[in-house]
């Protein structure tokens, strides 16, 4: 190699080295990766203080069970096997500490409140059978139990008010199939092709027409998948008020529009040919048109939830945190999800946000349907929360959480994947603007929200419960209804009560009402309730006195009493109503949070109805009262079976007390009227069946806090929007090839009732 060639090679090496240095040291665009980067950065935001709101552990439940067995001084049967004449423990749940004690601990370094349990005991084996509630503590090693029944309800709870045990329903079914139906053998065989297990029954509530009764209409269906859509026309009124099961008997029978004294009379009328019968088509075990099995084969995968940088939330114990939000959660056996200590950027907005009850009132020309008033809390919204299906009930890669409870058993039950937490991208902008002046520019923020979800299956209906947290400080509580409609046998004037959706199936008219409790603490515990609305005033145009204009003005009012703050369903409702603090924002306005309800229930039961007081929370779309420890819930699980003498009547909460500069609670009622139609077959869809409310900041901040979201986008006509340094979305194409690590599909919903 000559000198000239050697120098040329040396020059090339130097150029290559210089280029490499430039590549290494010059500024470069950094592209996001699919690594789970956020989760670790959120750990420091968690607080062990949230444990005061946590569900009891299975060890604590077992300790309470053992303590009561040793200290009540009576035999306690397993509630899953108990007879009505037995003593048993119905449930063991958390007894929350008083709010003042909790805030002293959370905010002022006070001592941790005692951890206690609330236990419901059925005393059937007593001279005066009753239901008693005990507070047991302190946990984890209890040494006392205090009867709080009179303190909570003003007296003892009669035994007939007790919620129906699963085992009592099974006992009713045995009496129906072994004792009642065999008394009409010809009718059952020739008309209903009865084969012992070919019929299913659905219970209606309340159990009777007056206080003290315990008689239930059992509506019979073909025992197939989706049996709710296959009524056979037979309904039996079973009296199960006696504590001796052998004394249970039939009070009335209904078939195809006719009433009979009992099945024996129906049999006689049938064999004489004196009664009209309707032959029905028996469907296969899969339910035929009621089956949810897809009618086509899958052809691929639809859109899925994608987290390029991993989850931007964290869950530890019973607390959920994100960069903006934190809250504690628990699952109440009767009421379902309850959230506590909800904070936005460290500031408490809500002390408690919880479901109170879900209620449905039905209409029909059949006795079971026309008498039905379901109060779902008595069945157990939390107890009947089942495992979520990954990729359907929640995004596939959401965070799934278990819950543990003890009800109608002697050992706790764990429900796997009962809750899910995920960040939802709505596909719409939270805010945006395209500007022409002073230069071309675009600014926007994609709408995302942190969601906590559970789904409860209450008989035929499935309720999807969501609490949603938005980056602007908004909080949403909503529920979507799906599942099967409840139906009656179609006959006579059935179309006055719904729509025909099958050969013999009437989809019956009904309402859905859902009550929420919202204990807002806006800038502190003491708040005011303020309304803003609009009016027009006719004035002369200041610049032209010969003409008039209608000038829009703001009307502001502070509501001073509970009576003023109780808005019935048909009352005029302020377009803007909010809780106001005793502090102001930068612009001199009282800091506030607005309550915005976006759905209202159907007609409420007339107040002249003897059972209306039990559901009097349904009178109001919104009622604001002073917070009281002795008014923790708007209803009671005991109201279902004795609505004529309710243990809790919400109407009594409203007694014209002052609500200015007080700790206030908003009781919100949302819902809709449902007249089932053909498209409710096989299932009601969630589209159009979503109800709820939003809590929105109203002068609480000095500006929209979402302006500080790292998801925001802004660029001008002088910038290159395809550059990652200008617009982080420009990097999306570079990371799209990075797929998330999907966990294997699992589902334990059919095995999740394992006793711990």
C-alpha positions in Angstrom: 0.0 0.0 0.0 1.5 3.3 -1.1 1.6 6.4 1.2 -1.3 8.1 -0.7 -3.6 5.1 -0.2 -2.6 4.9 3.5 -3.4 8.6 4.1 -6.8 8.1 2.4 -7.7 5.2 4.7 -6.6 7.2 7.7 -8.8 10.1 6.6 -11.8 7.8 6.2 -11.2 6.4 9.7 -11.1 9.9 11.2 -14.3 10.9 9.5 -16.1 7.8 10.7 -14.9 8.4 14.3 -16.0 12.0 14.1 -19.4 10.9 12.9 -19.7 8.4 15.7 -18.9 11.1 18.2 -21.6 13.3 16.8 -24.1 10.5 16.9 -23.3 9.8 20.6 -23.0 13.4 21.9 -25.4 15.5 19.8 -28.9 15.9 21.2 -31.3 13.2 20.1 -35.1 12.7 20.4 -36.0 10.3 23.2 -38.7 7.8 22.3 -41.0 6.3 25.0 -40.8 2.6 25.6 -43.2 -0.1 26.6 -41.4 -0.6 29.9 -43.4 -0.4 33.1 -41.9 3.0 34.2 -44.8 4.6 36.1 -45.7 2.1 38.7 -42.5 2.4 40.8 -42.7 6.1 40.6 -46.1 6.1 42.3 -45.2 3.9 45.3 -44.3 6.9 47.5 -47.8 8.3 47.1 -49.4 5.5 49.0 -50.3 5.8 52.7 -51.0 3.1 55.2 -53.6 5.4 56.8 -56.2 4.2 54.3 -56.2 0.9 56.2 -58.8 2.3 58.6 -61.3 2.0 55.8 -60.2 -1.5 54.6 -62.4 -4.6 54.6 -61.9 -7.1 57.4 -59.2 -9.7 56.6 -60.2 -13.3 56.7 -58.2 -13.7 59.9 -60.2 -10.9 61.6 -63.5 -12.4 60.4 -62.5 -15.8 61.9 -61.5 -14.2 65.2 -64.9 -12.4 65.4 -66.7 -15.7 64.6 -64.8 -17.6 67.2 -65.3 -14.9 69.8 -69.1 -14.8 69.4 -69.4 -18.5 69.5 -67.6 -18.4 72.8 -69.3 -15.4 74.3 -72.9 -15.1 73.2 -73.8 -18.0 75.4 -76.1 -19.7 72.8 -75.6 -22.3 70.1 -74.9 -20.8 66.7 -75.7 -22.8 63.6 -74.0 -22.4 60.2 -76.2 -19.9 58.3 -75.8 -21.9 55.1 -77.6 -24.8 56.8 -79.8 -23.1 59.3 -83.5 -23.6 59.8 -85.7 -20.5 60.5 -85.9 -21.6 64.1 -82.1 -21.6 64.6 -79.7 -18.9 65.8 -77.0 -18.0 63.2 -74.6 -15.3 62.2 -75.9 -13.6 59.0 -72.8 -11.4 58.3 -69.6 -10.0 59.6 -68.5 -6.7 58.1 -66.4 -3.6 59.0 -67.7 -1.1 61.5 -66.3 2.2 60.4 -64.9 4.6 62.9 -66.7 8.0 63.4 -65.7 10.6 60.9 -64.3 12.9 63.6 -62.0 10.2 64.8 -60.9 9.3 61.3 -60.1 12.9 60.4 -58.2 13.4 63.6 -56.0 10.4 62.6 -55.7 11.3 58.9 -55.1 15.0 59.2 -53.9 15.9 62.7 -51.7 13.0 63.9 -54.3 11.6 66.2 -54.3 8.0 67.4 -55.5 5.3 65.0 -59.2 4.5 65.6 -60.1 1.2 67.0 -60.8 -1.5 64.4 -64.1 -3.1 64.9 -66.6 -5.4 63.2 -70.3 -5.1 62.7 -72.1 -8.5 63.1 -75.7 -9.3 62.3 -77.1 -12.2 64.2 -80.4 -14.0 63.6 -82.0 -15.2 66.8 -84.6 -17.6 65.7 -84.4 -19.9 68.7 -85.7 -17.5 71.3 -89.0 -16.7 72.9 -89.0 -13.4 71.0 -87.2 -14.1 67.7 -85.3 -11.0 66.4 -82.3 -9.7 64.5 -79.6 -8.1 66.6 -76.6 -6.1 65.5 -73.3 -6.1 67.5 -70.2 -4.1 67.4 -67.3 -6.4 68.2 -63.8 -5.3 69.0 -61.1 -4.4 69.2 -59.6 -6.3 66.3 -57.6 -8.4 65.7 -58.3 -9.9 69.2 -61.9 -8.9 70.3 -62.8 -8.7 73.9 -66.2 -7.0 73.8 -69.5 -7.1 71.9 -72.0 -4.2 72.2 -75.7 -4.5 71.1 -76.3 -1.4 68.9 -79.7 -2.4 67.5 -81.8 0.1 69.5 -79.2 2.8 69.0 -79.4 2.4 65.2 -83.1 1.7 64.7 -84.9 3.0 67.8 -86.0 -0.4 68.9 -85.5 -4.1 68.3 -85.7 -5.6 64.7 -88.5 -8.1 64.5 -87.6 -11.5 63.0 -89.9 -11.2 60.0 -87.8 -8.3 58.7 -84.7 -10.4 58.3 -83.3 -10.7 54.7 -83.9 -14.1 53.1 -81.2 -16.6 53.5 -80.1 -18.6 50.5 -80.9 -21.7 52.5 -84.4 -20.4 53.2 -84.9 -20.1 49.4 -83.8 -23.7 49.0 -86.2 -24.8 51.7 -89.0 -23.0 49.9 -88.1 -24.8 46.7 -88.2 -28.2 48.5 -91.7 -27.4 49.8 -92.8 -26.2 46.4 -91.5 -29.3 44.5 -92.0 -32.0 47.1 -95.3 -30.8 48.7 -97.1 -28.2 46.6 -96.8 -29.2 42.9 -97.5 -32.9 43.4 -101.0 -32.1 44.5 -101.9 -31.3 40.9 -100.3 -34.3 39.0 -102.5 -34.3 35.9 -102.1 -30.5 35.3 -98.4 -30.5 36.0 -97.8 -33.5 33.6 -100.2 -32.7 30.8 -99.8 -29.0 30.6 -96.3 -28.2 31.9 -94.6 -31.6 31.3 -93.3 -31.4 34.8 -90.4 -33.7 35.6 -89.3 -32.6 39.0 -86.4 -30.4 38.0 -87.9 -28.9 34.8 -89.2 -25.8 36.5 -87.2 -22.9 38.1 -88.8 -20.3 40.4 -88.1 -16.6 41.0 -89.0 -15.0 44.3 -90.7 -11.6 44.4 -90.5 -9.1 47.2 -91.7 -7.8 49.6 -93.0 -10.9 51.2 -96.7 -10.0 51.7 -99.0 -7.1 51.9 -98.7 -6.0 55.5 -96.3 -5.8 58.4 -95.5 -9.2 59.9 -96.2 -11.2 56.8 -93.8 -13.6 55.1 -95.6 -14.9 52.1 -93.9 -14.9 48.7 -95.1 -15.2 45.1 -93.0 -17.8 43.4 -93.1 -17.3 39.6 -92.3 -20.4 37.6 -90.2 -20.6 34.5 -88.7 -23.3 32.3 -85.5 -24.4 34.0 -83.1 -23.5 31.2 -80.4 -21.0 30.5 -81.9 -17.6 30.7 -85.0 -18.9 32.4 -86.2 -15.4 33.1 -87.5 -15.2 29.5 -89.5 -18.5 29.7 -92.5 -18.1 32.1 -95.0 -20.9 32.1 -98.0 -19.0 33.5 -98.0 -20.6 36.9 -97.4 -18.6 40.1 -97.7 -19.9 43.7 -98.1 -17.7 46.8 -96.2 -19.6 49.5 -96.6 -18.7 53.2 -93.3 -19.3 54.9 -93.9 -17.2 58.0 -93.8 -20.0 60.5 -90.5 -21.0 62.0 -91.6 -24.6 61.6 -91.1 -25.5 57.9 -93.7 -28.3 58.1 -96.3 -25.6 58.6 -95.5 -23.7 55.4 -98.3 -23.8 52.9 -100.0 -22.3 49.9 -102.2 -19.2 50.2 -103.1 -18.7 46.6 -102.3 -20.0 43.1 -102.4 -18.1 39.8 -102.5 -19.6 36.3 -103.0 -17.9 33.0 -105.1 -15.0 34.3 -107.1 -17.1 36.9 -106.7 -17.3 40.7 -107.2 -20.6 42.7 -107.3 -21.3 46.4 -104.5 -23.9 46.0 -103.1 -26.4 43.6 -105.7 -29.0 44.5 -108.5 -26.7 43.3 -106.6 -26.0 40.1 -106.3 -29.7 39.6 -110.0 -30.2 40.0 -110.8 -27.4 37.6 -108.4 -28.8 35.1 -109.7 -32.4 35.2 -113.2 -31.1 34.8 -112.2 -29.1 31.7 -113.3 -25.8 33.4 -110.1 -23.9 33.0 -108.4 -22.5 29.9 -104.8 -23.8 29.4 -102.0 -22.6 27.2 -99.7 -25.1 25.8 -96.2 -23.8 25.6 -93.2 -24.8 23.5 -90.5 -26.3 25.6 -87.0 -25.1 24.7 -83.7 -27.0 24.9 -81.5 -26.7 28.0 -79.4 -23.9 26.3 -82.5 -21.7 26.4 -82.8 -21.3 22.6 -83.5 -17.6 22.1 -82.3 -16.8 25.6 -78.9 -18.2 25.1 -75.9 -15.8 25.2 -73.8 -18.1 23.0 -72.7 -16.1 20.0 -74.6 -16.8 16.8 -71.4 -16.5 14.7 -67.9 -17.7 15.1 -65.1 -15.2 16.0 -63.3 -13.7 13.1 -60.4 -11.9 14.9 -59.8 -9.5 17.7 -61.3 -6.1 18.2 -59.7 -2.9 19.6 -57.9 -3.4 22.9 -56.6 -1.3 25.8 -53.0 -0.3 25.2 -50.5 1.1 27.8 -47.2 2.0 26.0 -45.6 3.0 29.3 -47.3 0.6 31.6 -50.1 1.4 34.1 -50.2 5.0 35.4 -51.8 4.0 38.6 -50.8 1.9 41.6 -52.8 -0.2 44.1 -51.5 -1.2 47.5 -53.8 -2.7 50.2 -57.1 -0.9 49.8 -55.7 2.4 48.3 -55.5 3.4 44.6 -53.2 6.2 43.6 -52.3 8.0 40.4 -50.3 11.1 39.7 -53.4 13.2 40.5 -55.8 11.0 42.5 -55.8 8.9 45.6 -58.7 7.1 47.4 -59.4 4.2 49.7 -62.1 1.6 48.8 -64.0 -1.2 50.5 -66.8 -3.6 49.5 -69.8 -3.4 51.8 -71.7 -6.7 51.8 -75.1 -5.1 51.4 -74.3 -1.9 49.5 -71.3 -2.7 47.3 -68.5 -0.3 46.7 -67.7 2.5 49.1 -64.9 5.0 48.6 -63.3 7.2 51.2 -60.8 10.0 51.5 -60.8 10.9 47.9 -58.1 13.4 47.1 -57.1 15.4 44.0 -53.4 16.4 44.1 -53.3 15.9 47.8 -56.5 17.8 48.7 -59.5 15.9 50.0 -62.6 16.5 47.9 -64.9 13.7 49.2 -64.8 11.9 52.5 -67.3 9.2 51.4 -68.8 8.3 48.0 -70.9 5.2 48.1 -73.9 3.3 46.7 -76.9 3.2 49.1 -79.3 0.9 47.3 -80.7 0.0 43.9 -84.5 -0.3 43.6 -86.9 -1.5 40.9 -90.7 -1.3 40.9 -92.6 -3.5 38.5 -95.9 -3.5 36.8 -97.7 -6.5 35.4 -101.1 -8.2 35.1 -99.7 -11.2 37.0 -99.5 -11.1 40.8 -95.8 -11.7 41.1 -94.9 -8.9 38.7 -97.4 -6.3 40.0 -96.4 -6.7 43.6 -92.6 -6.6 43.1 -90.6 -3.8 44.7 -86.9 -5.0 44.7 -84.5 -3.3 47.1 -81.3 -4.9 46.0 -79.3 -4.0 49.1 -81.3 -6.6 51.1 -80.0 -9.3 48.7 -76.4 -8.0 49.0 -74.9 -5.9 46.2 -71.4 -6.6 47.5 -72.1 -10.2 48.3 -73.4 -10.8 44.8 -70.4 -9.2 43.1 -68.7 -11.9 41.1 -65.5 -12.4 39.2 -64.9 -10.1 36.2 -64.1 -11.5 32.8 -60.8 -10.2 31.5 -61.2 -8.4 28.2 -65.0 -8.1 28.4 -66.0 -6.7 31.8 -62.8 -4.7 32.0 -59.8 -4.1 29.7 -57.7 -7.3 29.4 -54.7 -5.7 31.1 -56.5 -3.8 33.8 -55.5 -4.3 37.4 -57.7 -7.0 39.0 -58.4 -7.1 42.7 -60.0 -9.8 45.0 -62.5 -9.1 47.8 -63.2 -11.2 50.9 -66.4 -11.2 52.9 -68.3 -13.3 55.4 -72.1 -13.7 54.9 -74.4 -16.6 55.4 -71.6 -18.9 56.3 -69.1 -19.7 59.1 -66.0 -19.0 57.1 -65.1 -16.2 54.8 -65.5 -16.3 51.0 -63.0 -14.8 48.5 -64.1 -13.5 45.2 -61.2 -13.5 42.8 -61.0 -10.5 40.4 -64.0 -8.9 41.8 -62.8 -5.3 41.1 -60.7 -3.8 38.3 -58.8 -0.6 38.0 -57.7 0.9 34.7 -57.1 4.1 32.9 -59.6 4.7 30.1 -58.9 6.6 26.9 -62.3 7.8 25.7 -61.1 8.6 22.2 -62.3 12.2 22.5 -60.5 15.4 23.5 -61.0 16.6 27.1 -60.4 20.1 25.6 -59.0 21.5 22.4 -58.8 24.6 20.2 -57.6 25.4 16.7 -56.4 29.0 16.6 -56.0 31.3 13.6 -54.6 34.3 15.5 -52.1 35.7 16.2 -50.6 32.7 14.5 -51.8 29.2 13.5 -51.7 26.9 16.4 -53.4 23.8 17.9 -53.7 22.9 21.6 -55.5 19.9 23.1 -55.6 17.1 25.6 -56.9 13.6 25.0 -59.6 12.6 27.5 -58.5 9.9 29.9 -60.0 8.7 33.2 -59.0 6.5 36.1 -61.8 3.9 36.6 -62.7 1.6 39.5 -65.3 -1.0 38.5 -67.3 -3.8 39.9 -70.2 -5.8 38.5 -73.0 -7.2 40.7 -75.5 -9.9 39.4 -78.7 -9.5 41.3 -81.0 -12.2 40.0 -81.8 -11.4 36.4 -80.0 -8.0 36.3 -76.3 -7.2 36.1 -75.2 -3.8 37.3 -71.9 -2.4 36.2 -70.7 0.1 38.9 -68.1 2.7 37.9 -66.4 5.4 39.8 -64.5 7.6 37.4 -61.8 10.1 38.1 -60.9 12.8 35.5 -57.8 14.9 35.1 -59.7 18.2 35.5 -60.7 17.2 39.1 -64.1 15.8 38.1 -65.5 12.6 39.8 -68.2 10.5 38.2 -70.5 7.9 39.8 -72.4 5.8 37.3 -74.1 2.5 36.8 -75.0 0.6 33.6 -77.8 -2.0 33.6 -77.6 -5.2 31.6 -78.5 -8.8 32.0 -81.9 -10.4 31.5 -85.2 -8.6 31.8 -87.8 -10.0 34.3 -90.9 -11.2 32.4 -94.5 -12.3 33.0 -96.6 -14.8 31.1 -98.3 -13.1 28.3 -102.1 -13.2 28.4 -105.1 -10.9 28.2 -104.4 -7.2 28.6 -100.6 -7.8 28.9 -99.8 -5.0 26.4 -100.9 -2.5 29.0 -97.9 -3.5 31.1 -95.1 -3.9 28.6 -94.2 -5.4 25.2 -94.5 -8.9 23.9 -91.0 -10.3 23.3 -91.8 -14.0 22.9 -94.6 -16.4 22.2 -95.6 -16.4 25.8 -93.3 -13.7 27.2 -94.2 -10.2 28.3 -91.4 -7.8 29.0 -92.9 -5.9 32.0 -92.6 -2.2 32.6 -90.4 -1.2 35.6 -88.2 1.5 37.0 -84.6 1.6 38.1 -83.6 3.9 40.9 -80.1 4.0 42.4 -79.2 6.0 45.5 -75.8 7.4 46.3 -74.3 9.1 49.3 -71.8 11.9 48.6 -70.1 13.4 51.7 -68.3 16.3 50.0 -65.6 18.2 52.1 -64.8 21.2 49.9 -61.9 23.1 51.3 -62.7 21.6 54.7 -65.6 20.0 56.5 -67.9 23.0 56.8 -69.7 24.0 53.6 -72.6 25.9 52.1 -75.1 24.9 49.4 -75.3 27.5 46.6 -77.4 27.6 43.5 -76.7 29.6 40.3 -79.2 30.0 37.6 -80.2 32.4 34.8 -82.9 34.9 34.2 -83.7 37.5 31.5 -84.3 41.2 32.4 -85.8 43.6 29.8 -83.6 46.8 29.7 -83.2 49.7 27.4 -80.0 49.4 25.3 -77.5 51.7 26.9 -76.3 52.9 23.6 -79.7 53.3 22.0 -82.5 54.2 24.4 -85.2 53.7 21.8 -84.6 49.9 21.8 -84.9 47.2 24.4 -82.9 44.0 24.8 -83.4 41.0 27.0 -80.3 40.9 29.1 -79.3 37.6 30.6 -78.3 37.8 34.3 -77.0 35.5 36.9 -79.2 34.6 39.9 -77.3 33.3 43.0 -78.9 31.9 46.1 -77.6 30.3 49.3 -80.0 27.5 50.5 -80.2 27.7 54.2 -82.3 24.7 55.3 -82.7 21.0 54.5 -86.3 21.6 53.3 -85.0 24.1 50.7 -82.3 21.6 49.6 -84.7 18.7 49.1 -85.6 18.5 45.4 -88.4 16.1 44.5 -88.4 14.4 41.2 -90.7 16.9 39.5 -89.4 20.1 41.2 -87.7 22.7 39.2 -84.0 21.9 39.7 -81.3 24.6 39.6 -79.1 24.4 36.5 -76.1 24.9 38.7 -75.9 23.7 42.3 -72.6 23.3 44.3 -71.0 22.9 47.7 -69.1 26.1 48.6 -66.2 26.4 50.9 -65.2 29.0 53.5 -62.3 30.0 51.3 -61.9 31.7 48.0 -59.8 31.2 44.9 -57.5 33.8 43.4 -60.4 35.6 41.8 -62.4 36.0 45.0 -65.0 33.3 44.4 -66.0 30.7 47.0 -64.2 27.5 46.1 -66.8 24.9 45.2 -67.8 21.6 43.7 -70.8 21.3 41.5 -73.3 18.4 41.5 -74.4 17.6 38.0 -77.0 14.8 37.6 -77.5 13.5 34.1 -80.4 11.1 34.6 -83.5 10.9 36.6 -85.8 8.1 37.6 -89.3 7.2 36.4 -92.3 8.0 38.5 -91.9 7.3 42.2 -94.3 5.2 44.1 -97.2 7.5 45.3 -96.6 8.7 48.8 -100.0 7.5 49.8 -98.8 3.9 49.3 -98.4 2.2 52.7 -94.9 1.0 51.8 -93.6 4.3 50.3 -91.8 5.5 53.4 -89.4 2.5 53.2 -88.2 3.9 49.8 -88.7 7.6 50.5 -85.2 8.4 49.3 -86.7 7.8 45.9 -88.9 10.9 46.2 -85.9 13.2 45.6 -83.5 13.7 42.7 -81.2 15.5 45.2 -81.5 16.1 48.9 -78.7 17.8 51.0 -78.8 17.2 54.8 -76.5 17.9 57.7 -74.2 14.9 58.2 -74.9 12.8 61.3 -73.3 9.7 62.5 -76.8 8.3 63.4 -77.8 8.7 59.7 -75.2 6.7 57.9 -77.4 5.2 55.2 -80.6 6.4 53.4 -82.2 3.0 53.8 -81.9 -0.4 55.6 -81.7 -4.0 54.5 -84.7 -4.6 56.8 -87.0 -2.3 54.8 -87.4 -4.9 52.0 -89.3 -7.4 54.1 -91.3 -4.9 56.2 -91.7 -1.7 54.1 -94.9 -0.9 56.0 -92.8 -0.3 59.2 -89.4 0.7 57.8 -86.4 0.5 60.1 -85.0 3.5 58.3 -87.1 6.2 56.6 -85.1 8.7 54.7 -87.9 11.2 54.7 -87.2 11.6 58.5 -83.7 12.9 57.7 -85.2 16.1 56.2 -86.4 18.2 59.2 -85.6 21.8 58.2 -82.3 22.0 60.0 -79.9 24.7 58.9 -77.3 23.7 56.4 -75.2 26.8 56.3 -71.6 26.4 57.4 -72.2 22.7 58.3 -70.8 19.3 57.4 -73.2 18.4 54.6 -74.1 15.2 52.7 -75.7 15.1 49.2 -78.1 12.1 48.7 -78.4 11.6 44.9 -81.0 9.5 43.1 -80.5 8.5 39.5 -82.4 6.0 37.3 -84.6 5.4 34.4 -87.9 3.9 33.2 -87.5 0.7 31.3 -90.2 -0.7 29.0 -88.6 -3.8 27.7 -88.7 -4.4 23.9 -87.6 -6.9 21.3 -84.0 -5.7 21.4 -83.8 -6.6 25.1 -83.6 -10.2 23.9 -81.6 -12.1 24.9 -80.0 -9.4 27.1 -80.5 -5.7 27.8 -77.5 -3.8 26.5 -75.7 -1.1 28.4 -76.1 1.5 25.6 -78.7 4.0 26.6 -79.0 2.3 30.0 -76.4 4.3 31.9 -77.3 6.7 34.7 -75.2 8.7 37.1 -73.8 12.1 38.1 -70.6 14.2 38.0 -68.9 16.2 40.7 -67.1 19.1 39.0 -64.8 21.7 40.3 -66.5 25.1 40.3 -64.1 27.9 41.1 -62.2 25.4 43.3 -59.0 26.1 41.4 -57.6 29.2 39.8 -57.6 27.5 36.4 -58.3 24.1 34.8 -55.8 21.8 36.6 -55.7 19.5 33.5 -53.4 22.1 31.9 -50.6 20.5 33.9 -51.3 17.0 32.4 -48.2 15.6 30.6 -50.6 14.3 27.9 -51.2 17.7 26.5 -50.3 18.6 22.9 -49.4 22.0 21.5 -47.7 23.1 18.3 -47.8 26.1 16.0 -47.4 26.6 12.2 -43.8 27.5 12.8 -43.0 24.1 14.4 -42.7 20.6 13.0 -45.5 18.6 14.5 -43.9 15.3 13.3 -41.0 15.9 15.7 -41.0 14.0 19.0 -39.5 17.1 20.6 -42.5 19.2 19.6 -45.3 16.6 19.8 -44.9 13.4 21.9 -47.7 11.7 19.8 -45.3 11.8 16.9 -43.4 9.0 18.7 -46.4 6.7 18.7 -45.6 5.1 15.4 -42.1 4.2 16.8 -43.5 2.4 19.9 -46.6 0.8 18.3 -44.6 -2.2 17.4 -44.0 -2.8 21.1 -46.9 -5.0 22.2 -47.9 -5.4 25.9 -47.2 -8.6 27.6 -50.7 -10.1 27.9 -51.2 -12.5 30.8 -52.8 -15.8 30.1 -56.6 -15.7 30.2 -58.0 -17.1 33.5 -61.4 -17.0 35.1 -62.3 -18.3 38.6 -65.9 -17.0 38.6 -67.3 -20.6 38.7 -64.9 -21.7 41.5 -64.6 -18.4 43.5 -66.9 -19.3 46.3 -64.1 -21.1 48.2 -64.2 -20.8 51.9 -60.9 -19.5 53.3 
